[in-house]
């Protein structure tokens, strides 16, 4: 069970990392649009809001998945201590 739990945690970390990469790319795109001469600042700022929220949300998901991996690792260590 702990092996599958670790796999779930690692999968969550990978998914969150990929989503953070996409959100960071969106932030870069939106911020580069603010440098255009004819860009409306309100449109540019509102274009940054969602990617920044996505970035933060996926950071939280990554951290939660990392905690799953850490807990699973601790459980495996405890099982090895009991059986040794």
PDB file of N, CA, C and O in Angstrom:
ATOM      1  N   UNK A   1       0.813  -1.192   0.000  1.00  0.00           N
ATOM      2  CA  UNK A   1       0.000   0.000   0.000  1.00  0.00           C
ATOM      3  C   UNK A   1       0.858   1.258   0.000  1.00  0.00           C
ATOM      4  O   UNK A   1       0.529   2.235  -0.673  1.00  0.00           O
ATOM      5  N   UNK A   2       1.948   1.239   0.747  1.00  0.00           N
ATOM      6  CA  UNK A   2       2.773   2.438   0.815  1.00  0.00           C
ATOM      7  C   UNK A   2       3.444   2.731  -0.516  1.00  0.00           C
ATOM      8  O   UNK A   2       3.700   3.890  -0.843  1.00  0.00           O
ATOM      9  N   UNK A   3       3.732   1.680  -1.291  1.00  0.00           N
ATOM     10  CA  UNK A   3       4.338   1.901  -2.603  1.00  0.00           C
ATOM     11  C   UNK A   3       3.366   2.629  -3.524  1.00  0.00           C
ATOM     12  O   UNK A   3       3.756   3.555  -4.234  1.00  0.00           O
ATOM     13  N   UNK A   4       2.099   2.210  -3.512  1.00  0.00           N
ATOM     14  CA  UNK A   4       1.111   2.890  -4.351  1.00  0.00           C
ATOM     15  C   UNK A   4       0.854   4.305  -3.837  1.00  0.00           C
ATOM     16  O   UNK A   4       0.603   5.219  -4.622  1.00  0.00           O
ATOM     17  N   UNK A   5       0.918   4.481  -2.527  1.00  0.00           N
ATOM     18  CA  UNK A   5       0.759   5.822  -1.962  1.00  0.00           C
ATOM     19  C   UNK A   5       1.894   6.723  -2.422  1.00  0.00           C
ATOM     20  O   UNK A   5       1.673   7.885  -2.763  1.00  0.00           O
ATOM     21  N   UNK A   6       3.099   6.189  -2.432  1.00  0.00           N
ATOM     22  CA  UNK A   6       4.237   6.977  -2.894  1.00  0.00           C
ATOM     23  C   UNK A   6       4.079   7.317  -4.377  1.00  0.00           C
ATOM     24  O   UNK A   6       4.384   8.435  -4.792  1.00  0.00           O
ATOM     25  N   UNK A   7       3.608   6.364  -5.170  1.00  0.00           N
ATOM     26  CA  UNK A   7       3.399   6.617  -6.595  1.00  0.00           C
ATOM     27  C   UNK A   7       2.357   7.709  -6.816  1.00  0.00           C
ATOM     28  O   UNK A   7       2.506   8.546  -7.706  1.00  0.00           O
ATOM     29  N   UNK A   8       1.309   7.698  -6.007  1.00  0.00           N
ATOM     30  CA  UNK A   8       0.279   8.740  -6.105  1.00  0.00           C
ATOM     31  C   UNK A   8       0.885  10.099  -5.770  1.00  0.00           C
ATOM     32  O   UNK A   8       0.632  11.085  -6.461  1.00  0.00           O
ATOM     33  N   UNK A   9       1.680  10.147  -4.715  1.00  0.00           N
ATOM     34  CA  UNK A   9       2.338  11.400  -4.337  1.00  0.00           C
ATOM     35  C   UNK A   9       3.275  11.904  -5.414  1.00  0.00           C
ATOM     36  O   UNK A   9       3.284  13.093  -5.734  1.00  0.00           O
ATOM     37  N   UNK A  10       4.069  10.993  -5.977  1.00  0.00           N
ATOM     38  CA  UNK A  10       4.997  11.387  -7.045  1.00  0.00           C
ATOM     39  C   UNK A  10       4.248  11.850  -8.290  1.00  0.00           C
ATOM     40  O   UNK A  10       4.660  12.801  -8.954  1.00  0.00           O
ATOM     41  N   UNK A  11       3.141  11.170  -8.603  1.00  0.00           N
ATOM     42  CA  UNK A  11       2.318  11.585  -9.742  1.00  0.00           C
ATOM     43  C   UNK A  11       1.724  12.966  -9.526  1.00  0.00           C
ATOM     44  O   UNK A  11       1.664  13.777 -10.451  1.00  0.00           O
ATOM     45  N   UNK A  12       1.285  13.231  -8.297  1.00  0.00           N
ATOM     46  CA  UNK A  12       0.756  14.554  -7.969  1.00  0.00           C
ATOM     47  C   UNK A  12       1.810  15.632  -8.092  1.00  0.00           C
ATOM     48  O   UNK A  12       1.530  16.730  -8.572  1.00  0.00           O
ATOM     49  N   UNK A  13       3.031  15.322  -7.659  1.00  0.00           N
ATOM     50  CA  UNK A  13       4.128  16.283  -7.787  1.00  0.00           C
ATOM     51  C   UNK A  13       4.420  16.577  -9.251  1.00  0.00           C
ATOM     52  O   UNK A  13       4.623  17.731  -9.630  1.00  0.00           O
ATOM     53  N   UNK A  14       4.440  15.531 -10.075  1.00  0.00           N
ATOM     54  CA  UNK A  14       4.724  15.710 -11.492  1.00  0.00           C
ATOM     55  C   UNK A  14       3.628  16.533 -12.173  1.00  0.00           C
ATOM     56  O   UNK A  14       3.930  17.427 -12.965  1.00  0.00           O
ATOM     57  N   UNK A  15       2.377  16.245 -11.876  1.00  0.00           N
ATOM     58  CA  UNK A  15       1.264  16.995 -12.469  1.00  0.00           C
ATOM     59  C   UNK A  15       1.303  18.459 -12.050  1.00  0.00           C
ATOM     60  O   UNK A  15       1.106  19.354 -12.872  1.00  0.00           O
ATOM     61  N   UNK A  16       1.559  18.695 -10.768  1.00  0.00           N
ATOM     62  CA  UNK A  16       1.625  20.070 -10.274  1.00  0.00           C
ATOM     63  C   UNK A  16       2.794  20.815 -10.907  1.00  0.00           C
ATOM     64  O   UNK A  16       2.672  21.992 -11.246  1.00  0.00           O
ATOM     65  N   UNK A  17       3.927  20.134 -11.067  1.00  0.00           N
ATOM     66  CA  UNK A  17       5.092  20.763 -11.696  1.00  0.00           C
ATOM     67  C   UNK A  17       4.781  21.171 -13.138  1.00  0.00           C
ATOM     68  O   UNK A  17       5.124  22.273 -13.565  1.00  0.00           O
ATOM     69  N   UNK A  18       4.136  20.282 -13.874  1.00  0.00           N
ATOM     70  CA  UNK A  18       3.786  20.604 -15.261  1.00  0.00           C
ATOM     71  C   UNK A  18       2.816  21.775 -15.324  1.00  0.00           C
ATOM     72  O   UNK A  18       2.949  22.648 -16.181  1.00  0.00           O
ATOM     73  N   UNK A  19       1.846  21.798 -14.424  1.00  0.00           N
ATOM     74  CA  UNK A  19       0.883  22.904 -14.394  1.00  0.00           C
ATOM     75  C   UNK A  19       1.567  24.206 -13.988  1.00  0.00           C
ATOM     76  O   UNK A  19       1.216  25.270 -14.500  1.00  0.00           O
ATOM     77  N   UNK A  20       2.541  24.139 -13.073  1.00  0.00           N
ATOM     78  CA  UNK A  20       3.282  25.344 -12.687  1.00  0.00           C
ATOM     79  C   UNK A  20       4.102  25.868 -13.853  1.00  0.00           C
ATOM     80  O   UNK A  20       4.221  27.080 -14.037  1.00  0.00           O
ATOM     81  N   UNK A  21       4.667  24.965 -14.639  1.00  0.00           N
ATOM     82  CA  UNK A  21       5.425  25.380 -15.819  1.00  0.00           C
ATOM     83  C   UNK A  21       4.524  26.100 -16.809  1.00  0.00           C
ATOM     84  O   UNK A  21       4.909  27.127 -17.369  1.00  0.00           O
ATOM     85  N   UNK A  22       3.328  25.568 -17.027  1.00  0.00           N
ATOM     86  CA  UNK A  22       2.379  26.223 -17.933  1.00  0.00           C
ATOM     87  C   UNK A  22       1.952  27.581 -17.394  1.00  0.00           C
ATOM     88  O   UNK A  22       1.854  28.546 -18.152  1.00  0.00           O
ATOM     89  N   UNK A  23       1.698  27.664 -16.097  1.00  0.00           N
ATOM     90  CA  UNK A  23       1.290  28.933 -15.494  1.00  0.00           C
ATOM     91  C   UNK A  23       2.413  29.961 -15.585  1.00  0.00           C
ATOM     92  O   UNK A  23       2.162  31.134 -15.860  1.00  0.00           O
ATOM     93  N   UNK A  24       3.647  29.527 -15.355  1.00  0.00           N
ATOM     94  CA  UNK A  24       4.784  30.445 -15.454  1.00  0.00           C
ATOM     95  C   UNK A  24       4.941  30.958 -16.880  1.00  0.00           C
ATOM     96  O   UNK A  24       5.258  32.129 -17.090  1.00  0.00           O
ATOM     97  N   UNK A  25       4.723  30.090 -17.852  1.00  0.00           N
ATOM     98  CA  UNK A  25       4.775  30.511 -19.253  1.00  0.00           C
ATOM     99  C   UNK A  25       3.693  31.541 -19.540  1.00  0.00           C
ATOM    100  O   UNK A  25       3.933  32.507 -20.264  1.00  0.00           O
ATOM    101  N   UNK A  26       2.512  31.343 -18.984  1.00  0.00           N
ATOM    102  CA  UNK A  26       1.418  32.303 -19.163  1.00  0.00           C
ATOM    103  C   UNK A  26       1.746  33.641 -18.512  1.00  0.00           C
ATOM    104  O   UNK A  26       1.401  34.694 -19.049  1.00  0.00           O
ATOM    105  N   UNK A  27       2.407  33.607 -17.364  1.00  0.00           N
ATOM    106  CA  UNK A  27       2.818  34.848 -16.698  1.00  0.00           C
ATOM    107  C   UNK A  27       3.814  35.598 -17.570  1.00  0.00           C
ATOM    108  O   UNK A  27       3.724  36.816 -17.719  1.00  0.00           O
ATOM    109  N   UNK A  28       4.757  34.873 -18.143  1.00  0.00           N
ATOM    110  CA  UNK A  28       5.758  35.511 -19.004  1.00  0.00           C
ATOM    111  C   UNK A  28       5.090  36.133 -20.216  1.00  0.00           C
ATOM    112  O   UNK A  28       5.408  37.259 -20.599  1.00  0.00           O
ATOM    113  N   UNK A  29       4.166  35.402 -20.819  1.00  0.00           N
ATOM    114  CA  UNK A  29       3.447  35.944 -21.984  1.00  0.00           C
ATOM    115  C   UNK A  29       2.662  37.197 -21.619  1.00  0.00           C
ATOM    116  O   UNK A  29       2.711  38.201 -22.330  1.00  0.00           O
ATOM    117  N   UNK A  30       1.943  37.133 -20.513  1.00  0.00           N
ATOM    118  CA  UNK A  30       1.119  38.270 -20.095  1.00  0.00           C
ATOM    119  C   UNK A  30       1.984  39.472 -19.731  1.00  0.00           C
ATOM    120  O   UNK A  30       1.629  40.609 -20.043  1.00  0.00           O
ATOM    121  N   UNK A  31       3.115  39.227 -19.075  1.00  0.00           N
ATOM    122  CA  UNK A  31       3.974  40.349 -18.699  1.00  0.00           C
ATOM    123  C   UNK A  31       4.669  40.953 -19.906  1.00  0.00           C
ATOM    124  O   UNK A  31       4.950  42.151 -19.921  1.00  0.00           O
ATOM    125  N   UNK A  32       4.952  40.141 -20.920  1.00  0.00           N
ATOM    126  CA  UNK A  32       5.575  40.699 -22.125  1.00  0.00           C
ATOM    127  C   UNK A  32       4.580  41.542 -22.911  1.00  0.00           C
ATOM    128  O   UNK A  32       4.978  42.449 -23.643  1.00  0.00           O
ATOM    129  N   UNK A  33       3.290  41.251 -22.767  1.00  0.00           N
ATOM    130  CA  UNK A  33       2.273  42.052 -23.441  1.00  0.00           C
ATOM    131  C   UNK A  33       2.164  43.439 -22.825  1.00  0.00           C
ATOM    132  O   UNK A  33       1.731  44.377 -23.493  1.00  0.00           O
ATOM    133  N   UNK A  34       2.551  43.584 -21.558  1.00  0.00           N
ATOM    134  CA  UNK A  34       2.490  44.900 -20.919  1.00  0.00           C
ATOM    135  C   UNK A  34       3.525  45.841 -21.505  1.00  0.00           C
ATOM    136  O   UNK A  34       3.388  47.060 -21.399  1.00  0.00           O
ATOM    137  N   UNK A  35       4.558  45.290 -22.120  1.00  0.00           N
ATOM    138  CA  UNK A  35       5.607  46.120 -22.703  1.00  0.00           C
ATOM    139  C   UNK A  35       5.259  46.599 -24.108  1.00  0.00           C
ATOM    140  O   UNK A  35       5.957  47.451 -24.659  1.00  0.00           O
ATOM    141  N   UNK A  36       4.196  46.067 -24.692  1.00  0.00           N
ATOM    142  CA  UNK A  36       3.771  46.540 -26.005  1.00  0.00           C
ATOM    143  C   UNK A  36       3.311  47.985 -25.888  1.00  0.00           C
ATOM    144  O   UNK A  36       2.672  48.366 -24.907  1.00  0.00           O
ATOM    145  N   UNK A  37       3.636  48.771 -26.878  1.00  0.00           N
ATOM    146  CA  UNK A  37       3.331  50.205 -26.837  1.00  0.00           C
ATOM    147  C   UNK A  37       1.835  50.472 -26.724  1.00  0.00           C
ATOM    148  O   UNK A  37       1.433  51.388 -26.008  1.00  0.00           O
ATOM    149  N   UNK A  38       1.010  49.704 -27.405  1.00  0.00           N
ATOM    150  CA  UNK A  38      -0.419  49.959 -27.410  1.00  0.00           C
ATOM    151  C   UNK A  38      -1.206  49.140 -26.409  1.00  0.00           C
ATOM    152  O   UNK A  38      -2.435  49.130 -26.465  1.00  0.00           O
ATOM    153  N   UNK A  39      -0.543  48.454 -25.498  1.00  0.00           N
ATOM    154  CA  UNK A  39      -1.243  47.567 -24.569  1.00  0.00           C
ATOM    155  C   UNK A  39      -1.962  48.358 -23.484  1.00  0.00           C
ATOM    156  O   UNK A  39      -1.422  49.319 -22.936  1.00  0.00           O
ATOM    157  N   UNK A  40      -3.176  47.943 -23.188  1.00  0.00           N
ATOM    158  CA  UNK A  40      -3.950  48.537 -22.102  1.00  0.00           C
ATOM    159  C   UNK A  40      -3.487  47.897 -20.797  1.00  0.00           C
ATOM    160  O   UNK A  40      -3.480  46.673 -20.672  1.00  0.00           O
ATOM    161  N   UNK A  41      -3.103  48.718 -19.830  1.00  0.00           N
ATOM    162  CA  UNK A  41      -2.546  48.195 -18.583  1.00  0.00           C
ATOM    163  C   UNK A  41      -3.563  47.361 -17.807  1.00  0.00           C
ATOM    164  O   UNK A  41      -3.189  46.379 -17.166  1.00  0.00           O
ATOM    165  N   UNK A  42      -4.843  47.735 -17.854  1.00  0.00           N
ATOM    166  CA  UNK A  42      -5.869  46.962 -17.143  1.00  0.00           C
ATOM    167  C   UNK A  42      -6.013  45.563 -17.726  1.00  0.00           C
ATOM    168  O   UNK A  42      -6.164  44.589 -16.987  1.00  0.00           O
ATOM    169  N   UNK A  43      -5.967  45.464 -19.032  1.00  0.00           N
ATOM    170  CA  UNK A  43      -6.048  44.160 -19.684  1.00  0.00           C
ATOM    171  C   UNK A  43      -4.825  43.317 -19.341  1.00  0.00           C
ATOM    172  O   UNK A  43      -4.935  42.116 -19.095  1.00  0.00           O
ATOM    173  N   UNK A  44      -3.659  43.959 -19.329  1.00  0.00           N
ATOM    174  CA  UNK A  44      -2.425  43.236 -19.031  1.00  0.00           C
ATOM    175  C   UNK A  44      -2.431  42.708 -17.598  1.00  0.00           C
ATOM    176  O   UNK A  44      -2.036  41.569 -17.350  1.00  0.00           O
ATOM    177  N   UNK A  45      -2.879  43.537 -16.658  1.00  0.00           N
ATOM    178  CA  UNK A  45      -2.899  43.115 -15.253  1.00  0.00           C
ATOM    179  C   UNK A  45      -3.923  42.006 -15.041  1.00  0.00           C
ATOM    180  O   UNK A  45      -3.646  41.041 -14.329  1.00  0.00           O
ATOM    181  N   UNK A  46      -5.093  42.129 -15.642  1.00  0.00           N
ATOM    182  CA  UNK A  46      -6.096  41.076 -15.485  1.00  0.00           C
ATOM    183  C   UNK A  46      -5.638  39.786 -16.155  1.00  0.00           C
ATOM    184  O   UNK A  46      -6.035  38.697 -15.741  1.00  0.00           O
ATOM    185  N   UNK A  47      -4.808  39.901 -17.182  1.00  0.00           N
ATOM    186  CA  UNK A  47      -4.253  38.716 -17.826  1.00  0.00           C
ATOM    187  C   UNK A  47      -3.233  38.000 -16.958  1.00  0.00           C
ATOM    188  O   UNK A  47      -2.956  36.820 -17.171  1.00  0.00           O
ATOM    189  N   UNK A  48      -2.671  38.704 -15.980  1.00  0.00           N
ATOM    190  CA  UNK A  48      -1.700  38.099 -15.067  1.00  0.00           C
ATOM    191  C   UNK A  48      -2.364  37.391 -13.887  1.00  0.00           C
ATOM    192  O   UNK A  48      -1.784  36.477 -13.302  1.00  0.00           O
ATOM    193  N   UNK A  49      -3.568  37.810 -13.543  1.00  0.00           N
ATOM    194  CA  UNK A  49      -4.198  37.313 -12.316  1.00  0.00           C
ATOM    195  C   UNK A  49      -4.391  35.799 -12.325  1.00  0.00           C
ATOM    196  O   UNK A  49      -3.973  35.123 -11.385  1.00  0.00           O
ATOM    197  N   UNK A  50      -5.009  35.262 -13.358  1.00  0.00           N
ATOM    198  CA  UNK A  50      -5.304  33.824 -13.375  1.00  0.00           C
ATOM    199  C   UNK A  50      -4.039  32.962 -13.407  1.00  0.00           C
ATOM    200  O   UNK A  50      -3.961  31.987 -12.661  1.00  0.00           O
ATOM    201  N   UNK A  51      -3.040  33.289 -14.250  1.00  0.00           N
ATOM    202  CA  UNK A  51      -1.826  32.458 -14.210  1.00  0.00           C
ATOM    203  C   UNK A  51      -1.116  32.504 -12.854  1.00  0.00           C
ATOM    204  O   UNK A  51      -0.546  31.503 -12.421  1.00  0.00           O
ATOM    205  N   UNK A  52      -1.148  33.655 -12.185  1.00  0.00           N
ATOM    206  CA  UNK A  52      -0.524  33.736 -10.864  1.00  0.00           C
ATOM    207  C   UNK A  52      -1.292  32.911  -9.838  1.00  0.00           C
ATOM    208  O   UNK A  52      -0.693  32.258  -8.983  1.00  0.00           O
ATOM    209  N   UNK A  53      -2.617  32.942  -9.925  1.00  0.00           N
ATOM    210  CA  UNK A  53      -3.423  32.093  -9.040  1.00  0.00           C
ATOM    211  C   UNK A  53      -3.162  30.613  -9.317  1.00  0.00           C
ATOM    212  O   UNK A  53      -3.036  29.815  -8.389  1.00  0.00           O
ATOM    213  N   UNK A  54      -3.082  30.254 -10.595  1.00  0.00           N
ATOM    214  CA  UNK A  54      -2.793  28.862 -10.964  1.00  0.00           C
ATOM    215  C   UNK A  54      -1.426  28.432 -10.446  1.00  0.00           C
ATOM    216  O   UNK A  54      -1.255  27.309  -9.972  1.00  0.00           O
ATOM    217  N   UNK A  55      -0.460  29.337 -10.542  1.00  0.00           N
ATOM    218  CA  UNK A  55       0.887  29.036 -10.070  1.00  0.00           C
ATOM    219  C   UNK A  55       0.877  28.754  -8.568  1.00  0.00           C
ATOM    220  O   UNK A  55       1.479  27.784  -8.107  1.00  0.00           O
ATOM    221  N   UNK A  56       0.196  29.600  -7.818  1.00  0.00           N
ATOM    222  CA  UNK A  56       0.130  29.429  -6.362  1.00  0.00           C
ATOM    223  C   UNK A  56      -0.640  28.161  -5.986  1.00  0.00           C
ATOM    224  O   UNK A  56      -0.223  27.420  -5.095  1.00  0.00           O
ATOM    225  N   UNK A  57      -1.753  27.916  -6.659  1.00  0.00           N
ATOM    226  CA  UNK A  57      -2.553  26.728  -6.370  1.00  0.00           C
ATOM    227  C   UNK A  57      -1.733  25.458  -6.618  1.00  0.00           C
ATOM    228  O   UNK A  57      -1.764  24.530  -5.810  1.00  0.00           O
ATOM    229  N   UNK A  58      -1.012  25.420  -7.721  1.00  0.00           N
ATOM    230  CA  UNK A  58      -0.228  24.230  -8.042  1.00  0.00           C
ATOM    231  C   UNK A  58       0.993  24.092  -7.147  1.00  0.00           C
ATOM    232  O   UNK A  58       1.479  22.981  -6.933  1.00  0.00           O
ATOM    233  N   UNK A  59       1.492  25.197  -6.622  1.00  0.00           N
ATOM    234  CA  UNK A  59       2.567  25.113  -5.640  1.00  0.00           C
ATOM    235  C   UNK A  59       2.049  24.413  -4.381  1.00  0.00           C
ATOM    236  O   UNK A  59       2.737  23.576  -3.797  1.00  0.00           O
ATOM    237  N   UNK A  60       0.836  24.765  -3.975  1.00  0.00           N
ATOM    238  CA  UNK A  60       0.213  24.127  -2.813  1.00  0.00           C
ATOM    239  C   UNK A  60      -0.025  22.638  -3.076  1.00  0.00           C
ATOM    240  O   UNK A  60       0.214  21.803  -2.203  1.00  0.00           O
ATOM    241  N   UNK A  61      -0.496  22.310  -4.283  1.00  0.00           N
ATOM    242  CA  UNK A  61      -0.699  20.901  -4.641  1.00  0.00           C
ATOM    243  C   UNK A  61       0.623  20.133  -4.645  1.00  0.00           C
ATOM    244  O   UNK A  61       0.677  18.984  -4.206  1.00  0.00           O
ATOM    245  N   UNK A  62       1.682  20.766  -5.139  1.00  0.00           N
ATOM    246  CA  UNK A  62       3.001  20.138  -5.150  1.00  0.00           C
ATOM    247  C   UNK A  62       3.452  19.859  -3.721  1.00  0.00           C
ATOM    248  O   UNK A  62       3.922  18.763  -3.415  1.00  0.00           O
ATOM    249  N   UNK A  63       3.305  20.860  -2.842  1.00  0.00           N
ATOM    250  CA  UNK A  63       3.704  20.687  -1.447  1.00  0.00           C
ATOM    251  C   UNK A  63       2.909  19.575  -0.764  1.00  0.00           C
ATOM    252  O   UNK A  63       3.468  18.780  -0.009  1.00  0.00           O
ATOM    253  N   UNK A  64       1.609  19.522  -1.032  1.00  0.00           N
ATOM    254  CA  UNK A  64       0.777  18.467  -0.442  1.00  0.00           C
ATOM    255  C   UNK A  64       1.214  17.090  -0.941  1.00  0.00           C
ATOM    256  O   UNK A  64       1.279  16.137  -0.165  1.00  0.00           O
ATOM    257  N   UNK A  65       1.509  16.990  -2.221  1.00  0.00           N
ATOM    258  CA  UNK A  65       1.966  15.711  -2.782  1.00  0.00           C
ATOM    259  C   UNK A  65       3.324  15.327  -2.212  1.00  0.00           C
ATOM    260  O   UNK A  65       3.585  14.149  -1.969  1.00  0.00           O
ATOM    261  N   UNK A  66       4.187  16.309  -2.000  1.00  0.00           N
ATOM    262  CA  UNK A  66       5.492  16.035  -1.393  1.00  0.00           C
ATOM    263  C   UNK A  66       5.310  15.520   0.033  1.00  0.00           C
ATOM    264  O   UNK A  66       6.059  14.651   0.481  1.00  0.00           O
ATOM    265  N   UNK A  67       4.323  16.050   0.741  1.00  0.00           N
ATOM    266  CA  UNK A  67       4.035  15.547   2.090  1.00  0.00           C
ATOM    267  C   UNK A  67       3.545  14.104   2.052  1.00  0.00           C
ATOM    268  O   UNK A  67       3.857  13.322   2.950  1.00  0.00           O
ATOM    269  N   UNK A  68       2.787  13.746   1.032  1.00  0.00           N
ATOM    270  CA  UNK A  68       2.338  12.359   0.867  1.00  0.00           C
ATOM    271  C   UNK A  68       3.552  11.451   0.683  1.00  0.00           C
ATOM    272  O   UNK A  68       3.629  10.382   1.287  1.00  0.00           O
ATOM    273  N   UNK A  69       4.499  11.879  -0.152  1.00  0.00           N
ATOM    274  CA  UNK A  69       5.712  11.084  -0.393  1.00  0.00           C
ATOM    275  C   UNK A  69       6.519  10.953   0.898  1.00  0.00           C
ATOM    276  O   UNK A  69       7.002   9.868   1.223  1.00  0.00           O
ATOM    277  N   UNK A  70       6.664  12.048   1.628  1.00  0.00           N
ATOM    278  CA  UNK A  70       7.420  12.023   2.881  1.00  0.00           C
ATOM    279  C   UNK A  70       6.770  11.089   3.901  1.00  0.00           C
ATOM    280  O   UNK A  70       7.454  10.309   4.563  1.00  0.00           O
ATOM    281  N   UNK A  71       5.460  11.175   4.021  1.00  0.00           N
ATOM    282  CA  UNK A  71       4.738  10.308   4.957  1.00  0.00           C
ATOM    283  C   UNK A  71       4.844   8.848   4.544  1.00  0.00           C
ATOM    284  O   UNK A  71       5.032   7.972   5.388  1.00  0.00           O
ATOM    285  N   UNK A  72       4.724   8.585   3.253  1.00  0.00           N
ATOM    286  CA  UNK A  72       4.849   7.215   2.755  1.00  0.00           C
ATOM    287  C   UNK A  72       6.243   6.666   3.037  1.00  0.00           C
ATOM    288  O   UNK A  72       6.394   5.506   3.419  1.00  0.00           O
ATOM    289  N   UNK A  73       7.251   7.499   2.847  1.00  0.00           N
ATOM    290  CA  UNK A  73       8.629   7.095   3.113  1.00  0.00           C
ATOM    291  C   UNK A  73       8.814   6.777   4.597  1.00  0.00           C
ATOM    292  O   UNK A  73       9.483   5.807   4.952  1.00  0.00           O
ATOM    293  N   UNK A  74       8.222   7.594   5.449  1.00  0.00           N
ATOM    294  CA  UNK A  74       8.314   7.349   6.891  1.00  0.00           C
ATOM    295  C   UNK A  74       7.606   6.050   7.266  1.00  0.00           C
ATOM    296  O   UNK A  74       8.074   5.310   8.131  1.00  0.00           O
ATOM    297  N   UNK A  75       6.478   5.777   6.613  1.00  0.00           N
ATOM    298  CA  UNK A  75       5.755   4.532   6.888  1.00  0.00           C
ATOM    299  C   UNK A  75       6.582   3.325   6.467  1.00  0.00           C
ATOM    300  O   UNK A  75       6.620   2.319   7.176  1.00  0.00           O
ATOM    301  N   UNK A  76       7.239   3.420   5.324  1.00  0.00           N
ATOM    302  CA  UNK A  76       8.095   2.317   4.869  1.00  0.00           C
ATOM    303  C   UNK A  76       9.226   2.099   5.867  1.00  0.00           C
ATOM    304  O   UNK A  76       9.560   0.961   6.200  1.00  0.00           O
ATOM    305  N   UNK A  77       9.817   3.200   6.343  1.00  0.00           N
ATOM    306  CA  UNK A  77      10.878   3.093   7.341  1.00  0.00           C
ATOM    307  C   UNK A  77      10.391   2.437   8.619  1.00  0.00           C
ATOM    308  O   UNK A  77      11.093   1.614   9.207  1.00  0.00           O
ATOM    309  N   UNK A  78       9.189   2.800   9.049  1.00  0.00           N
ATOM    310  CA  UNK A  78       8.616   2.196  10.258  1.00  0.00           C
ATOM    311  C   UNK A  78       8.352   0.712  10.057  1.00  0.00           C
ATOM    312  O   UNK A  78       8.602  -0.093  10.954  1.00  0.00           O
ATOM    313  N   UNK A  79       7.847   0.349   8.885  1.00  0.00           N
ATOM    314  CA  UNK A  79       7.600  -1.067   8.600  1.00  0.00           C
ATOM    315  C   UNK A  79       8.899  -1.858   8.603  1.00  0.00           C
ATOM    316  O   UNK A  79       8.941  -2.985   9.095  1.00  0.00           O
ATOM    317  N   UNK A  80       9.959  -1.271   8.055  1.00  0.00           N
ATOM    318  CA  UNK A  80      11.249  -1.957   8.049  1.00  0.00           C
ATOM    319  C   UNK A  80      11.792  -2.108   9.467  1.00  0.00           C
ATOM    320  O   UNK A  80      12.392  -3.131   9.798  1.00  0.00           O
ATOM    321  N   UNK A  81      11.583  -1.094  10.303  1.00  0.00           N
ATOM    322  CA  UNK A  81      12.040  -1.182  11.692  1.00  0.00           C
ATOM    323  C   UNK A  81      11.293  -2.277  12.453  1.00  0.00           C
ATOM    324  O   UNK A  81      11.884  -2.988  13.266  1.00  0.00           O
ATOM    325  N   UNK A  82       9.999  -2.410  12.188  1.00  0.00           N
ATOM    326  CA  UNK A  82       9.184  -3.412  12.883  1.00  0.00           C
ATOM    327  C   UNK A  82       9.573  -4.818  12.446  1.00  0.00           C
ATOM    328  O   UNK A  82       9.641  -5.729  13.270  1.00  0.00           O
ATOM    329  N   UNK A  83       9.828  -4.997  11.153  1.00  0.00           N
ATOM    330  CA  UNK A  83      10.138  -6.338  10.650  1.00  0.00           C
ATOM    331  C   UNK A  83      11.596  -6.721  10.863  1.00  0.00           C
ATOM    332  O   UNK A  83      11.942  -7.896  10.735  1.00  0.00           O
ATOM    333  N   UNK A  84      12.453  -5.770  11.181  1.00  0.00           N
ATOM    334  CA  UNK A  84      13.881  -6.072  11.344  1.00  0.00           C
ATOM    335  C   UNK A  84      14.191  -6.673  12.691  1.00  0.00           C
ATOM    336  O   UNK A  84      15.348  -6.981  12.977  1.00  0.00           O
TER     337      UNK A  84
END
